Amino acid sequence: MAAPAVRPLRSADHPALRALAPRLAEGVAEWRDHDAVDRSVRAWVEEALHPAGDSGVDGRAGQGRAVLVAEVDGRVAGFVTLGTRVHFTGEIDAYVGELVVAATAQGRGVGRSLVAAAEAWARERGLSRITLETGAANSAARAFYAALGFAEEDVRLTRTLP
């Protein structure tokens, strides 16, 4: 397998990104409605491909947003969506909305290449932090991000009401 190349989104990539959407449901709490989760992750990807009022041309998904695609051997192997978020302190962070790697490409540097590209995108905009969220049960993703120097900052607690 060749080294991953990361580039801006192209319209020809849309079917491949849609096919990767279900991987975004990994690590979601078991008590959540699986059909609702599936609809949501597909909607996230669709929004990245076609944000309101923007064509998504050349990897841009609106002002201050981007979709970057990792390609290996001429095939889409993963993608990352990027934007910004204001932290409650008022600081602006780069924000990874979605990062997904095809199961067949997992463990081959695709995720690391996408994170490196996301960090470069953030630096180009003068941002000093990059944040993201992942499911608490997604231990593989949490270990991956920890190995890249991400620190857990917030914890969301949920209780099902009797």
Beta strands, then each sheet from edge to edge (+ up, - down):
strand 1: 5-8
strand 2: 66-72
strand 3: 75-86
strand 4: 92-101
strand 5: 130-132
sheet 1: 1+ 2- 3+ 4- 5-
end
